[in-house]
Amino acid sequence: MRNERVPGKGARSSGLLLRAAVRRLDTRGVEEPELNAQWLLADALGTERLALLTDLSVPVPAAALRRFENGLVLKESGLPLAYILGWQNFRGLKIKVDARVLVPRPETEELAGLAADYLKPFSGDISALDYGAGSGAIGLWLAHRFPVLKVTAVEKSARALACARENAAALGLAGRINFIRAETLAGMRGKFNLIVSNPPYIPTRVINGLSPEVLSEPRMALDGGGDGLGIARMLIALSPGRLKKGGAMLLEVGGGQAKNLLARMSAKTWTGKKLFKDLNGVERFVFGMTK
C-alpha cells in the first residue's frame, strides 16, 4: 500500500488501519480479507473503495473508526459484506439487500446477461417473469436494460417481496414491475416471452454444512429439497403453460444438476434446449423454448 504516513501525532491513517484489519480478518479465516476491509473502511468514511485507495494517509475520524470497528465485528461473526453495507452491486445497479433476501452472486449476474441476450431481438410488447425474485435484482436490471419490458416478480416470501418493492421504488421502476406473492406458477395469469429464475438448488442435507456467512441468509432461498431440484422441476413442468409460443425458460442451477434437468425437459414440449457454462466453466444455466 502507498502513502501510509501517520498524519499527526496520535492519529491513525486509513492505510495503517487497513493493514491491521486485513491481518485481523485473515486470522479469523474470513475470505478475501483485504477486499472486505477496504469496503468496510470506505463505507465508514462515506467514500468509494477506489477513492479510499488513492490516498492511504487520510486520518480516520473517531466516528468513522467506531463504524469501521462495528463492521469488522459483524464480518468476523460471519455476516455477508453486503448485509453490513446494506447493498450489493448488480450489473451496475445498487440493490438493497438485508437478512430478508439472498445476496445476489456473480453467477446470477451472468444469468441476467443471458436473459438479456435472449430478449435483445424482441421489440414492442415484451414481458418477463422473474420467479423467486428475492431482492428483485434480475427483474429490476432487465427492466432497467429494456425500457419497454414488462416484468412480473414472483416470490413466496412476503419479507423478500417487500425488499424487492423497496428496490423498485428506489430505482424508479415501481411502475414497471408487477409483484406477486406465490409459491408456484400454478394459477398464474398471463403469458410471457421469458421466465427466468435463480431458484433454491442446494440439497437439504448439505445446508447445515455451509459456511456461517451463507447460513446467515434465508434458508428458504437456499433449500431446494432432497436433491436440490424441487423448485426447478416445478418450473420445468409449469413454465410451458405460462410462456407464449416460442417463449423461453432460463434457470440457474448448482454444479452437476444441469444435465439432469435438461433430460427432464420433454421433446414434446421443449425445443432448442441448451446448457450454458458460467465463467468458471461449470454447467450452470439451463435454457429451453416452448414449441
Backbone hydrogen bonds, N-H to C=O, Kabsch-Sander energy under -0.5 kcal/mol:
donor,donor_aa,acceptor,acceptor_aa,energy
8,G,6,V,-2.1
11,A,8,G,-1.7
14,S,58,V,-2.0
15,G,56,L,-2.5
17,L,13,S,-2.1
18,L,14,S,-2.3
19,R,15,G,-2.2
20,A,16,L,-1.9
21,A,17,L,-2.3
22,V,18,L,-2.6
23,R,19,R,-1.9
24,R,20,A,-2.1
25,L,21,A,-2.8
26,D,22,V,-2.5
27,T,23,R,-2.3
28,R,24,R,-1.3
29,G,26,D,-1.5
30,V,25,L,-2.5
36,N,32,E,-2.3
37,A,33,P,-2.4
38,Q,34,E,-2.3
39,W,35,L,-2.4
40,L,36,N,-2.4
41,L,37,A,-2.4
42,A,38,Q,-2.5
43,D,39,W,-2.4
44,A,40,L,-2.1
45,L,41,L,-2.1
46,G,42,A,-0.8
46,G,43,D,-0.7
47,T,42,A,-2.7
52,L,48,E,-2.2
53,L,49,R,-1.6
54,T,50,L,-0.6
54,T,51,A,-0.8
55,D,51,A,-0.6
55,D,52,L,-0.9
56,L,2,R,-0.5
58,V,55,D,-0.9
60,V,12,R,-1.9
65,L,61,P,-2.4
66,R,62,A,-2.2
67,R,63,A,-1.9
68,F,64,A,-2.6
69,E,65,L,-2.5
70,N,66,R,-2.2
71,G,67,R,-2.2
72,L,68,F,-2.3
73,V,69,E,-2.2
74,L,70,N,-2.2
75,K,71,G,-2.4
76,E,72,L,-2.7
77,S,73,V,-1.4
78,G,75,K,-1.4
79,L,74,L,-1.9
83,Y,80,P,-0.6
84,I,80,P,-1.6
85,L,81,L,-2.7
86,G,82,A,-2.5
87,W,82,A,-0.8
88,Q,95,I,-2.4
90,F,93,L,-2.9
93,L,90,F,-2.0
95,I,88,Q,-2.7
95,I,93,L,-0.9
96,K,94,K,-0.5
97,V,86,G,-0.9
101,V,98,D,-2.2
108,T,105,R,-0.7
109,E,105,R,-1.3
110,E,106,P,-1.8
111,L,107,E,-2.0
112,A,108,T,-2.2
113,G,109,E,-1.9
114,L,110,E,-2.3
115,A,111,L,-2.3
116,A,112,A,-2.2
117,D,113,G,-2.1
118,Y,114,L,-1.9
119,L,115,A,-1.9
120,K,116,A,-1.7
122,F,119,L,-1.6
126,I,124,G,-1.0
126,I,148,V,-0.6
128,A,150,K,-2.4
129,L,194,L,-2.6
130,D,152,T,-2.9
131,Y,129,L,-0.7
131,Y,196,V,-1.9
132,G,154,V,-2.0
133,A,130,D,-0.5
133,A,154,V,-2.2
136,G,133,A,-2.8
140,L,136,G,-3.0
141,W,137,A,-2.4
142,L,138,I,-2.4
143,A,139,G,-2.3
144,H,140,L,-2.3
145,R,141,W,-2.6
146,F,142,L,-2.5
149,L,146,F,-2.0
150,K,126,I,-2.2
151,V,149,L,-0.5
151,V,176,R,-1.8
152,T,128,A,-2.5
153,A,151,V,-0.5
153,A,178,N,-2.6
154,V,130,D,-2.7
154,V,152,T,-0.6
155,E,180,I,-2.1
158,A,156,K,-0.6
161,L,157,S,-2.4
162,A,158,A,-1.8
163,C,159,R,-1.6
164,A,160,A,-2.4
165,R,161,L,-2.2
166,E,162,A,-2.0
167,N,163,C,-2.2
168,A,164,A,-2.4
169,A,165,R,-2.4
170,A,166,E,-2.3
171,L,167,N,-2.0
172,G,169,A,-1.1
173,L,168,A,-3.0
174,A,168,A,-0.9
176,R,173,L,-2.1
177,I,173,L,-0.5
177,I,174,A,-0.9
178,N,151,V,-2.8
179,F,177,I,-0.6
180,I,153,A,-2.9
182,A,155,E,-0.8
182,A,180,I,-0.7
188,M,185,L,-2.0
192,F,242,R,-2.1
193,N,127,S,-1.4
194,L,127,S,-1.1
195,I,248,A,-2.3
196,V,129,L,-2.7
197,S,250,L,-2.1
198,N,131,Y,-0.7
202,I,222,L,-2.2
204,T,225,G,-2.2
206,V,203,P,-1.8
207,I,203,P,-0.9
207,I,204,T,-0.9
208,N,204,T,-0.5
209,G,206,V,-1.5
210,L,207,I,-2.1
215,L,211,S,-2.5
216,S,212,P,-0.9
216,S,213,E,-0.6
217,E,214,V,-1.9
221,A,218,P,-1.1
222,L,219,R,-1.7
223,D,219,R,-2.8
224,G,202,I,-2.9
224,G,222,L,-0.6
228,G,225,G,-0.6
230,G,224,G,-2.4
233,R,229,L,-2.7
234,M,230,G,-1.6
235,L,231,I,-2.2
236,I,232,A,-2.2
237,A,233,R,-2.2
238,L,234,M,-2.6
239,S,235,L,-2.3
241,G,238,L,-0.7
242,R,239,S,-2.0
243,L,239,S,-0.6
243,L,240,P,-0.8
244,K,192,F,-2.8
247,G,244,K,-3.0
248,A,193,N,-2.3
249,M,288,G,-2.7
250,L,195,I,-2.5
251,L,286,V,-2.5
252,E,197,S,-2.1
253,V,284,R,-2.9
257,Q,254,G,-1.9
258,A,254,G,-0.6
258,A,283,E,-0.6
261,L,257,Q,-2.0
262,L,258,A,-2.6
263,A,259,K,-2.0
264,R,260,N,-0.8
264,R,261,L,-0.8
265,M,261,L,-0.6
265,M,262,L,-1.1
266,S,264,R,-1.1
269,T,266,S,-1.3
270,W,266,S,-3.1
271,T,289,M,-2.8
274,K,287,F,-2.4
276,F,285,F,-2.5
278,D,282,V,-2.7
281,G,278,D,-2.2
284,R,276,F,-1.7
284,R,282,V,-1.1
285,F,276,F,-2.3
286,V,251,L,-2.2
287,F,274,K,-2.6
288,G,249,M,-1.8
289,M,271,T,-2.9
290,T,247,G,-2.7
291,K,269,T,-1.7
